[in-house]
Amino acid sequence: MSDWIHGLPVALMALLVFAATYGAAVLINTIVLTPARGDRAREFKGVSAGLLSPLGVIFGLMVAFLAAQIWGDVDRANAAVNREASALRAVVLLSPSFPGAPGERLRALVRQQIRDAETVEWPAMARKQASLTMIPKPLAQALQTTVTLDPQGPGQVAAQREIVTALEGALDARRQRILTSRSEVNWVKWMTLMIQATCTLLTIAMVHSDSRGSARIALGLFSTAIAVCILLLLSHDRPFTGQLSVKPAALLQVAPEP
């Protein structure tokens, strides 16, 4: 799906999806019912209404299949952000173990990393342009600063070890959220869902070809169901893109005060 569609507000996305779905239903209704006279009408009526049940089940299974992938991506994105925030919070809490300049530098680097994530990485992830080649300099500097500290006593030794572990956890969580930001439903899956929906609409129109009013009602109801499903999938398709995307709120909450 195009970047601009995913970036639309949900209200505009809903308007576009419903308009396109109803437009397709009107087109199918016109294509089927206009020539539905004489022999052609009998041919259309020969289409068994029993086809609607398996077609509807297949459409529902396809929606469930795509939803499982999308919900999994969203869950992984939230988990990665929360894990990164927890790791950075641990660094902030342990930094006072090294009074003076070392502790202040660690807190400043954590603050800079969170600012970079919000202003640089999140927009890049929304455009699917973030990659693992983007080096998190504040985290790298924080790790270098920590390993070069000269701990005094067992307390600082333990704190140094825990800070290193937390920074490595933050780096791993960051890698996971960048990888997850590149996940989306590919065009083949979208196309198969659209074809399945079109086949079902065509069958509905043929089965009700002898009653134009019933055909319009049935097409309208199923078109609404199709539009709702597509809107639900499309609005959550990219975990870091759009109005309902994963936000850096958890990271901002753990940012140390200047």
C-alpha positions in Angstrom: 0.0 0.0 0.0 1.2 3.6 -0.7 2.9 5.6 2.0 0.4 8.4 1.7 -2.6 6.1 2.4 -0.9 4.8 5.6 -0.1 8.4 6.7 -3.7 9.6 6.4 -5.7 10.4 9.6 -8.1 7.6 10.4 -11.2 9.7 9.5 -9.8 10.4 6.0 -8.6 6.8 5.6 -12.1 5.6 6.5 -13.7 8.0 4.0 -11.4 6.8 1.2 -11.9 3.1 2.0 -15.7 3.3 2.3 -15.9 5.4 -0.9 -13.8 3.0 -2.9 -15.6 -0.1 -1.6 -19.1 1.3 -2.2 -17.9 2.5 -5.7 -16.8 -1.1 -6.5 -20.1 -2.4 -5.3 -22.1 0.0 -7.5 -19.9 -0.9 -10.5 -20.5 -4.7 -9.9 -24.2 -4.1 -9.4 -24.3 -2.2 -12.7 -22.2 -4.8 -14.6 -24.3 -7.7 -13.4 -27.9 -6.3 -13.3 -27.8 -4.3 -16.5 -27.6 -7.4 -18.8 -29.7 -9.6 -16.4 -32.6 -10.2 -18.8 -33.9 -13.2 -20.6 -31.4 -16.1 -21.0 -28.7 -14.1 -19.2 -31.0 -13.6 -16.2 -31.6 -17.4 -16.0 -27.9 -18.1 -16.2 -27.3 -15.7 -13.3 -30.0 -17.3 -11.3 -28.4 -20.6 -11.9 -25.6 -19.6 -9.6 -26.2 -21.4 -6.4 -26.7 -19.3 -3.3 -24.8 -22.0 -1.4 -21.6 -20.4 -2.9 -22.0 -17.4 -0.6 -21.3 -19.3 2.6 -17.9 -20.8 1.6 -16.9 -17.5 -0.1 -17.7 -15.6 3.1 -15.8 -18.0 5.2 -12.8 -17.8 3.0 -12.9 -14.0 3.1 -13.2 -14.1 6.9 -10.2 -16.5 7.2 -8.1 -14.3 5.0 -8.9 -11.3 7.2 -8.0 -13.3 10.3 -4.8 -14.4 8.7 -3.7 -10.8 7.9 -4.9 -9.5 11.3 -2.8 -12.1 13.0 0.3 -10.8 11.2 -0.5 -7.2 11.9 -1.4 -7.7 15.6 1.9 -9.6 16.0 3.9 -6.8 14.5 2.2 -4.2 16.7 2.8 -6.3 19.8 6.5 -6.7 18.9 6.8 -3.0 18.3 5.2 -2.1 21.7 7.3 -4.7 23.4 10.6 -3.4 21.8 9.8 0.2 22.8 8.9 -0.8 26.4 12.0 -2.9 26.7 14.2 -0.1 25.4 12.6 2.4 27.9 13.1 0.0 30.8 16.7 -0.5 29.9 17.4 3.2 29.6 15.5 3.8 32.9 17.9 1.3 34.6 20.9 3.3 33.3 19.4 6.5 34.7 18.7 4.9 38.1 22.2 3.4 38.3 24.1 6.4 37.1 24.2 8.1 40.6 26.5 5.2 41.6 29.2 7.2 39.9 28.9 10.7 41.4 30.1 13.8 39.5 30.9 14.0 35.8 30.6 10.2 34.9 27.0 10.0 36.2 26.0 13.3 34.6 27.5 12.3 31.3 25.6 9.0 31.3 22.3 10.8 32.0 23.0 13.4 29.3 23.8 10.6 26.8 20.5 8.8 27.6 18.6 12.1 27.3 20.3 12.7 23.9 19.4 9.1 22.7 15.8 9.6 23.6 15.7 13.0 21.8 17.3 11.4 18.7 14.9 8.5 18.8 11.9 10.9 18.8 13.1 13.4 16.3 15.2 11.3 13.9 14.5 7.6 14.2 10.7 7.8 14.6 10.1 9.8 11.4 12.5 7.5 9.5 10.7 4.4 10.8 7.3 6.0 9.7 8.7 6.2 6.2 10.3 2.7 6.4 13.7 4.3 5.9 15.2 3.4 9.2 17.9 0.7 9.0 20.4 -1.0 11.3 23.2 1.1 9.6 21.9 4.1 11.6 24.4 4.2 14.4 22.9 5.3 17.8 25.9 7.5 18.8 24.7 8.4 22.3 24.2 4.8 23.2 27.6 3.9 21.7 29.3 6.7 23.7 27.4 5.7 26.9 28.7 2.1 26.5 32.2 3.3 25.9 32.0 5.7 28.9 30.8 2.9 31.1 33.4 0.3 30.2 36.2 2.9 30.7 35.1 3.8 34.3 37.4 2.9 37.1 35.0 1.5 39.8 35.9 1.9 43.4 34.6 -0.9 45.6 32.2 -3.8 44.9 29.1 -1.5 44.7 30.5 0.4 41.7 31.7 -2.8 40.1 28.2 -4.2 40.3 26.7 -1.0 39.0 29.1 -0.9 36.1 28.2 -4.4 35.1 24.4 -3.7 35.4 24.7 -0.5 33.3 26.6 -2.3 30.6 23.9 -5.0 30.5 21.2 -2.3 30.4 22.8 -0.5 27.5 23.2 -3.7 25.6 19.5 -4.4 26.2 18.6 -1.0 24.9 20.7 -1.5 21.8 19.0 -4.9 21.2 15.5 -3.4 21.7 16.3 -0.6 19.4 17.3 -3.1 16.7 14.1 -4.9 17.2 11.9 -1.9 16.8 13.8 -0.8 13.6 13.3 -4.3 12.1 9.6 -4.3 13.1 9.2 -0.8 11.5 9.8 -2.4 8.1 7.0 -5.0 8.5 3.8 -4.6 6.6 1.3 -6.7 4.6 2.7 -7.2 1.1 0.9 -6.4 -2.1 0.2 -10.0 -2.9 -1.8 -10.5 0.3 -3.7 -7.3 -0.3 -4.5 -8.3 -3.9 -5.8 -11.7 -2.9 -8.0 -10.2 -0.3 -9.4 -7.7 -2.8 -10.0 -10.5 -5.4 -11.8 -12.6 -2.8 -14.0 -9.7 -1.8 -14.8 -9.0 -5.5 -15.8 -12.6 -6.1 -18.1 -12.5 -3.2 -19.8 -9.3 -4.3 -20.2 -10.7 -7.8 -21.8 -13.8 -6.4 -24.2 -11.8 -4.3 -25.2 -9.7 -7.3 -25.9 -12.8 -9.4 -27.8 -14.6 -6.8 -30.1 -11.6 -6.3 -30.2 -10.6 -10.0 -34.0 -11.1 -10.1 -34.6 -8.6 -7.4 -32.7 -5.3 -7.8 -33.7 -4.0 -4.4 -32.5 -7.1 -2.6 -29.3 -7.0 -4.6 -28.6 -3.4 -3.5 -29.3 -4.2 0.1 -27.1 -7.3 0.1 -24.3 -5.6 -1.7 -24.5 -2.6 0.6 -24.3 -4.8 3.7 -21.4 -6.9 2.6 -19.6 -3.8 1.2 -19.8 -2.2 4.6 -18.3 -5.3 6.2 -15.5 -5.3 3.6 -14.8 -1.6 4.2 -14.7 -2.1 8.0 -12.2 -5.0 7.7 -10.0 -3.2 5.3 -10.0 0.0 7.4 -9.1 -2.1 10.5 -6.2 -3.8 8.7 -4.9 -0.7 6.9 -4.9 1.6 9.9 -2.6 -0.9 11.8 -0.6 -2.3 8.9 2.6 -0.4 9.7 3.4 -0.3 13.4 5.2 3.1 13.3 3.1 4.8 10.6 -0.1 6.7 10.8 -2.4 8.1 13.5 -2.7 4.8 15.4 1.1 4.0 15.3 3.3 3.1 18.2 4.6 6.4 19.8 7.8 7.1 21.7 5.8 7.9 24.8 7.4 5.2 27.0 10.9 6.6 26.1 9.9 10.2 26.8 8.7 9.1 30.3 12.1 7.8 31.3 14.1 10.7 29.9 16.2 12.3 32.8 15.7 15.9 33.6 18.3 18.3 32.2 
